[in-house]
């Protein structure tokens, strides 16, 4: 079992944050933070049953994880953008199909009215 870091000299350098807030600020996933806590490779402490991690801004220890997270965010953003474009195209196709049906019905009505077949 990991033991919390009790070194208080770190507090002047950064601030202790709950895991979720640390994840948001640093761009590191919660699972990565938990793995680092479990391996005792980052400063953390346990207060009132909650883990707090020392946030020091641009920490070198997180650069690899940040890059990976940035890449994941970039991929997810691209996928969401692609899905939005596909959704817009599908909507446009439905609109065009509806217009085609209406025009086809109009042509049929005019053909019957004037006795002409196109």
N, C-alpha and C positions, 0 to 999 in steps of 0.2 A: 504494500500500500504506500502511496506517495505521502510525503509529509510536507505541509505548507511551509513556505519560506517565511521566516520570522524576522528577516533582516529589515530594520526600519530605516536604514540610510537610503534606501531606494525611494522612499516617499518624497524626498525633496526633488528628485529628478523627474518623477512622473506622478500619475494618479492611479489609484486602484479602481478598476471598473468591473461591473458584473460581466459575465461572459458575453451576453447578447450585445451589450453596448460596445465591448471591446471588439467583437466581431464586425459590427457596423463601422466603427471608426478605422479599424485596421484593414478591413477587406479580407480577413482570414475567416475561413469557415469554422463553425462551432465544433465540428468533429476534429478538425486540426488542433484547435485550442485544447480540447479535452485530451487528445493524444499527447500533446506537449505537457499538460498538467500531470497525466498519468506517468509519463516518463521522467517527470521532475526536471524538465529542461527549460522551464520558464518560471519566473518568480510569480507565486500565487499565494493567496491566503484564504482561509476559511473563516467567514464571519457569520454567525447566526444561521449556520447550515447552508450558506451560499458561497460559492467560489468567487473570488475577486482576482483579477489578473492585472499586473502592473502595466500601464500604458505609458510609453515614453515617446510617443510620436512616431518618428521614422526609425524603428528598431531594425538593425541589420539581421537579427535572428529570424525575422519574418519575411525578408525580401523574397525568398524562393516561394513561400506560400502566397505572398501577395501577388507575385507575377502569375502564379497558377490560377489564383482567384480572378485576377483581371482577365486572363485568357478565357476562363469559364464565363465570366460576365459578358465578355465580348461575343462569345459564341451564342450564349442565350439571347443576347440582344439581336444578333443577326437572325436567329431562328424566329424570334417574335416578329421582327420586321418582315421576314419572308411570309410568315403565317398571315400577317395583316394584309400584305399584298395579295396573297392567294384568296383571302376572304373577300377583298374588294373585287377581284376578278370574278369570283363565283357569283357575287351579287350582280355584277354587270351582265354576266351571262344570263342569269335569271330574268333580268330586265329586258334584255334583247329577245329572249325566247318568248316572253309575254307580248312584246311589241309584234313579233312575228306572228304569233297566234291571232292577235287583234287584226293585223293586216290581212292575214289569210281569211279570216271571217268576213272582213270588209269586201275582199275580192269575191268571195262566194256570194255574198249578198248582192253585189253589183252585177255579177254574172247572171243570177236568177232574175233580177229586175230588168236587165236589158237583153237577156237571151243570148249573151255572148260568152264564149269559153276561151280563156287565156291559158 
